[in-house]
Amino acid sequence: MQIKNEDLERSLELFEVLLVYFKGEHGELHHTVGSCLHNIGVVLLRSQDYERALLSFEQAVRVRKGSMGRDHADVAVSLVKVGITQLLLRTFDEALCSFRDALSIRRHALGHLHPSTARIYNNIGCVHVEFKELRQARRAFESALDVQRSTLCDEPDNEQLLFGTATTLCNLGYLYSSRGAHEKACLVLKEAAGFQQRVFGPLHSTVLSILDSLADSYGKSGDNLNALQTYKTIVAGLEGDERIGQVLSSRKKRAIAIVFYKMSRIFKKQNDHESALRFLRNSVSYVKELGAPQLLDKVEDEMNQVKQQLHKSTFDWV
């Protein structure tokens, strides 16, 4: 949900007034003071004021530890926010320490298989990705997935859990792709797309984005048939507005042009240069509507190469 800047400013003013009041009523180390500091941090985080947000979350951790105990679940909530803010500030070592501390508290307070531990495992995996520590990242994502699959057995229609599981699967898909394990990437991305479709429906932009990654992985794994079929599904989703009489947005036209370009590359790999040329022409028609000269140059260069291949094939046959 989009929050206007003026709403964020009013929220910040309100929480700062409450902070002064609760400190006056209860002293510095009280759980209401910790809650106010945490909420101030959330507002600052949404305002992208990361330095001040970090300071507020760190103060919330200190107050909550002092008032509620070091192993209280609310301490972990603030520690996770500390870690997320440190991630955004690109202080990855500190973020990893914060997430590990939060994970320890959550496992102690809520149990090893509580769904909230999965989110922390995911965050830890993201930090390892930043460090290019892909093996450790995979272990963290797989730990998150173990927790999420266990919880899904009891809550198969929990949309928040389905979304979180899809996120973990996408992270694993990225890892597998980066290591050249494209067939494994296809498996997890296909599952992720299925979960996202259950949450958002088949035509949501998030679903189409995952399908695009899936189609790319199919292509890299050599499964050209599934790659083409998935790209066709994406185009059908993007063209939905046009079929019901609505004008396509520039963003959708650009996306369709790029998908057609990718499809042409698949046909080119199959030496089906006529189909490749047909889809490149479709791509060009959308790109010209956009007025995107760099993209147009790229597609037209590819089209000229395919024409040369077609001409050469015809000459060799004759």
C-alpha positions as CSV (number, residue, x, y, z in Angstrom):
1,M,0.0,0.0,0.0
2,Q,1.3,3.4,-0.9
3,I,1.6,5.9,2.0
4,K,1.8,9.6,1.2
5,N,4.7,11.6,2.6
6,E,2.4,13.8,4.6
7,D,0.8,10.7,6.2
8,L,4.3,9.5,7.2
9,E,5.1,12.9,8.7
10,R,1.9,12.9,10.7
11,S,2.5,9.4,11.9
12,L,6.1,10.3,13.0
13,E,4.8,13.3,14.9
14,L,2.2,11.2,16.7
15,F,4.7,8.5,17.8
16,E,7.2,11.1,19.0
17,V,4.5,12.7,21.1
18,L,3.5,9.3,22.5
19,L,7.2,8.6,23.2
20,V,7.6,11.7,25.3
21,Y,4.4,10.8,27.2
22,F,5.3,7.2,27.9
23,K,8.8,8.1,29.0
24,G,7.2,10.6,31.4
25,E,4.7,8.1,32.7
26,H,6.8,5.0,32.9
27,G,10.5,5.9,32.6
28,E,13.0,5.0,29.9
29,L,12.8,1.2,30.2
30,H,9.1,0.3,29.6
31,H,7.6,-1.9,27.0
32,T,5.4,1.0,25.7
33,V,8.5,3.1,25.1
34,G,10.1,0.2,23.2
35,S,6.9,-0.1,21.0
36,C,7.0,3.6,20.3
37,L,10.7,3.5,19.3
38,H,10.0,0.5,17.1
39,N,7.1,2.3,15.4
40,I,9.1,5.4,14.8
41,G,11.7,3.2,13.2
42,V,9.1,1.7,10.9
43,V,7.9,5.2,9.8
44,L,11.5,6.3,9.2
45,L,12.2,3.1,7.2
46,R,9.2,3.7,5.0
47,S,10.5,7.3,4.5
48,Q,13.8,5.9,3.4
49,D,15.6,7.7,6.3
50,Y,17.7,4.6,7.0
51,E,20.2,6.1,9.4
52,R,17.6,7.5,11.8
53,A,15.5,4.3,11.4
54,L,18.5,2.2,12.4
55,L,19.1,4.3,15.5
56,S,15.4,4.1,16.5
57,F,15.3,0.3,16.0
58,E,18.5,-0.2,18.0
59,Q,17.0,1.9,20.8
60,A,13.9,-0.3,20.7
61,V,16.0,-3.4,21.0
62,R,17.8,-2.0,24.1
63,V,14.5,-0.9,25.8
64,R,12.7,-4.1,25.0
65,K,15.5,-6.2,26.3
66,G,15.5,-4.2,29.5
67,S,11.8,-4.2,30.0
68,M,10.8,-7.6,28.6
69,G,13.8,-9.8,28.8
70,R,16.5,-10.6,26.3
71,D,14.7,-13.6,24.8
72,H,11.2,-12.0,24.3
73,A,9.7,-12.4,20.9
74,D,9.3,-8.6,20.5
75,V,13.1,-8.2,20.9
76,A,13.5,-10.4,17.8
77,V,10.9,-8.3,15.9
78,S,13.1,-5.1,16.4
79,L,16.3,-7.0,15.7
80,V,14.9,-8.1,12.3
81,K,14.2,-4.5,11.5
82,V,17.7,-3.6,12.6
83,G,19.0,-6.2,10.2
84,I,16.8,-5.1,7.3
85,T,17.9,-1.5,7.7
86,Q,21.6,-2.6,7.9
87,L,21.0,-4.5,4.6
88,L,19.7,-1.3,3.0
89,L,22.7,0.6,4.3
90,R,24.9,-2.2,2.9
91,T,26.5,-3.0,6.2
92,F,26.2,-6.7,5.6
93,D,28.4,-8.0,8.5
94,E,26.3,-6.2,11.0
95,A,23.0,-7.3,9.3
96,L,24.1,-10.9,9.5
97,C,24.8,-10.6,13.2
98,S,21.4,-9.0,13.8
99,F,19.5,-11.7,11.9
100,R,21.4,-14.5,13.7
101,D,20.6,-12.9,17.0
102,A,16.9,-12.6,16.0
103,L,16.8,-16.2,14.8
104,S,18.2,-17.5,18.1
105,I,15.6,-15.6,20.0
106,R,12.7,-16.7,17.8
107,R,13.7,-20.3,17.9
108,H,13.9,-20.1,21.7
109,A,10.6,-18.2,22.1
110,L,8.5,-19.7,19.4
111,G,10.1,-22.9,18.4
112,H,12.3,-24.1,15.5
113,L,9.4,-24.5,13.0
114,H,7.5,-21.3,13.6
115,P,6.9,-19.6,10.3
116,S,8.5,-16.3,11.4
117,T,11.9,-18.2,11.6
118,A,11.6,-18.8,7.9
119,R,11.6,-15.1,7.1
120,I,14.8,-14.7,9.1
121,Y,16.4,-17.6,7.3
122,N,15.5,-15.9,4.0
123,N,17.1,-12.7,5.2
124,I,20.3,-14.5,6.2
125,G,20.3,-16.1,2.8
126,C,20.1,-12.7,1.1
127,V,23.1,-11.5,3.1
128,H,25.1,-14.5,2.0
129,V,24.2,-13.8,-1.6
130,E,25.6,-10.3,-1.2
131,F,28.8,-11.8,0.1
132,K,28.8,-14.3,-2.9
133,E,28.6,-17.1,-0.4
134,L,26.2,-19.1,-2.4
135,R,26.6,-22.4,-0.6
136,Q,25.7,-20.8,2.8
137,A,22.9,-18.9,1.0
138,R,21.4,-22.1,-0.3
139,R,21.5,-23.7,3.1
140,A,19.7,-20.7,4.6
141,F,17.0,-20.7,1.9
142,E,16.5,-24.5,2.2
143,S,16.1,-24.1,6.0
144,A,13.5,-21.5,5.3
145,L,11.8,-23.8,2.8
146,D,11.7,-26.7,5.3
147,V,9.9,-24.5,7.8
148,Q,7.5,-23.2,5.3
149,R,6.6,-26.6,3.8
150,S,6.0,-28.0,7.3
151,T,3.6,-25.1,8.1
152,L,1.9,-25.4,4.7
153,C,0.8,-29.0,5.7
154,D,-1.3,-27.4,8.4
155,E,-2.3,-24.2,6.6
156,P,-2.4,-25.0,2.9
157,D,-4.5,-21.9,2.0
158,N,-2.6,-19.3,4.1
159,E,-1.9,-16.7,1.5
160,Q,0.9,-15.0,3.5
161,L,2.6,-18.3,3.9
162,L,2.1,-19.2,0.2
163,F,3.7,-15.8,-0.8
164,G,6.6,-16.3,1.6
165,T,7.2,-19.8,0.3
166,A,7.2,-18.5,-3.3
167,T,9.7,-15.9,-2.3
168,T,12.1,-18.5,-0.9
169,L,11.6,-20.7,-4.0
170,C,12.5,-17.7,-6.2
171,N,15.6,-17.0,-4.2
172,L,16.6,-20.7,-4.7
173,G,15.9,-20.4,-8.4
174,Y,18.2,-17.4,-8.6
175,L,21.0,-19.3,-6.8
176,Y,20.6,-22.4,-9.1
177,S,20.6,-20.2,-12.2
178,S,23.7,-18.4,-11.1
179,R,25.5,-21.7,-10.6
180,G,24.3,-23.1,-14.0
181,A,21.9,-25.6,-12.5
182,H,19.1,-24.5,-14.8
183,E,17.0,-27.6,-14.6
184,K,16.8,-27.2,-10.8
185,A,16.0,-23.6,-11.3
186,C,13.1,-24.6,-13.5
187,L,11.7,-26.9,-10.8
188,V,11.6,-24.4,-8.0
189,L,10.5,-21.5,-10.2
190,K,7.6,-23.5,-11.6
191,E,6.5,-24.3,-8.0
192,A,6.9,-20.6,-7.0
193,A,4.7,-19.5,-10.0
194,G,2.0,-22.0,-8.9
195,F,1.9,-20.5,-5.4
196,Q,1.9,-17.0,-6.6
197,Q,-1.0,-17.8,-8.9
198,R,-3.0,-19.1,-6.0
199,V,-2.4,-15.8,-4.2
200,F,-2.7,-13.2,-7.0
201,G,-4.3,-15.0,-9.9
202,P,-2.7,-15.9,-13.2
203,L,-2.4,-12.4,-14.7
204,H,-0.8,-10.4,-11.9
205,S,2.5,-8.7,-12.7
206,T,4.3,-10.7,-10.0
207,V,3.2,-14.0,-11.5
208,L,4.2,-12.9,-15.0
209,S,7.7,-11.8,-13.7
210,I,8.3,-15.3,-12.2
211,L,7.1,-16.9,-15.4
212,D,9.6,-14.8,-17.3
213,S,12.4,-16.1,-15.1
214,L,11.0,-19.6,-15.5
215,A,10.9,-19.3,-19.3
216,D,14.5,-18.0,-19.3
217,S,15.6,-21.0,-17.2
218,Y,13.8,-23.4,-19.6
219,G,15.7,-21.8,-22.5
220,K,19.1,-22.1,-20.7
221,S,18.4,-25.7,-19.8
222,G,17.6,-26.6,-23.5
223,D,13.9,-27.1,-22.9
224,N,12.9,-24.9,-25.8
225,L,9.3,-26.2,-26.0
226,N,8.4,-25.2,-22.4
227,A,10.3,-22.0,-22.8
228,L,8.2,-21.0,-25.8
229,Q,5.0,-22.1,-24.2
230,T,5.8,-20.1,-21.0
231,Y,6.6,-17.0,-23.1
232,K,3.3,-17.3,-24.9
233,T,1.5,-17.5,-21.5
234,I,3.2,-14.2,-20.5
235,V,2.2,-12.5,-23.8
236,A,-1.4,-13.6,-23.3
237,G,-1.4,-12.1,-19.8
238,L,0.2,-8.9,-20.9
239,E,-2.2,-8.5,-23.9
240,G,-5.3,-9.0,-21.7
241,D,-6.1,-5.3,-21.6
242,E,-6.1,-5.0,-25.3
243,R,-8.6,-8.0,-25.7
244,I,-11.1,-6.2,-23.5
245,G,-10.8,-2.9,-25.4
246,Q,-8.3,-1.1,-23.1
247,V,-5.2,0.6,-24.4
248,L,-1.9,-1.2,-23.4
249,S,0.4,0.8,-21.2
250,S,3.9,1.6,-22.4
251,R,5.3,-0.7,-19.7
252,K,3.3,-3.6,-21.1
253,K,4.2,-2.8,-24.7
254,R,7.9,-2.8,-23.8
255,A,7.5,-6.1,-21.9
256,I,5.7,-7.7,-24.9
257,A,8.4,-6.5,-27.2
258,I,11.1,-8.0,-25.0
259,V,9.3,-11.4,-24.8
260,F,8.9,-11.5,-28.5
261,Y,12.6,-10.8,-28.8
262,K,13.4,-13.7,-26.4
263,M,11.1,-16.0,-28.3
264,S,12.9,-15.2,-31.5
265,R,16.2,-16.2,-29.9
266,I,14.7,-19.6,-29.0
267,F,13.6,-20.1,-32.6
268,K,17.0,-19.0,-33.8
269,K,18.7,-21.7,-31.6
270,Q,16.4,-24.2,-33.3
271,N,17.5,-22.9,-36.8
272,D,13.9,-21.9,-37.4
273,H,14.9,-18.5,-38.9
274,E,11.5,-17.8,-40.5
275,S,9.7,-18.0,-37.1
276,A,12.5,-16.0,-35.5
277,L,12.1,-13.2,-38.1
278,R,8.3,-13.2,-37.6
279,F,8.6,-12.6,-33.9
280,L,11.3,-10.0,-34.3
281,R,9.0,-8.1,-36.6
282,N,6.3,-8.3,-34.0
283,S,8.8,-7.0,-31.5
284,V,9.8,-4.1,-33.7
285,S,6.1,-3.0,-34.2
286,Y,5.8,-2.6,-30.4
287,V,9.2,-0.9,-30.0
288,K,8.3,1.7,-32.7
289,E,5.2,2.6,-30.8
290,L,7.3,3.2,-27.7
291,G,9.9,5.4,-29.3
292,A,12.8,3.5,-27.6
293,P,15.7,4.0,-30.0
294,Q,18.2,1.8,-28.1
295,L,15.9,-1.1,-27.9
296,L,14.9,-0.6,-31.5
297,D,18.6,-0.8,-32.6
298,K,19.1,-4.0,-30.6
299,V,16.0,-5.7,-32.1
300,E,16.7,-4.5,-35.7
301,D,20.4,-5.7,-35.4
302,E,19.1,-9.1,-34.4
303,M,16.6,-9.0,-37.3
304,N,19.3,-8.2,-39.8
305,Q,21.4,-11.2,-38.5
306,V,18.4,-13.5,-38.9
307,K,17.8,-12.2,-42.4
308,Q,21.4,-12.9,-43.3
309,Q,21.0,-16.5,-42.0
310,L,17.8,-16.9,-44.0
311,H,19.5,-15.7,-47.2
312,K,22.5,-18.0,-46.5
313,S,20.2,-21.0,-46.0
314,T,18.4,-20.3,-49.2
315,F,21.6,-19.9,-51.1
316,D,23.0,-23.1,-49.7
317,W,19.8,-25.0,-50.6
318,V,19.9,-23.7,-54.2
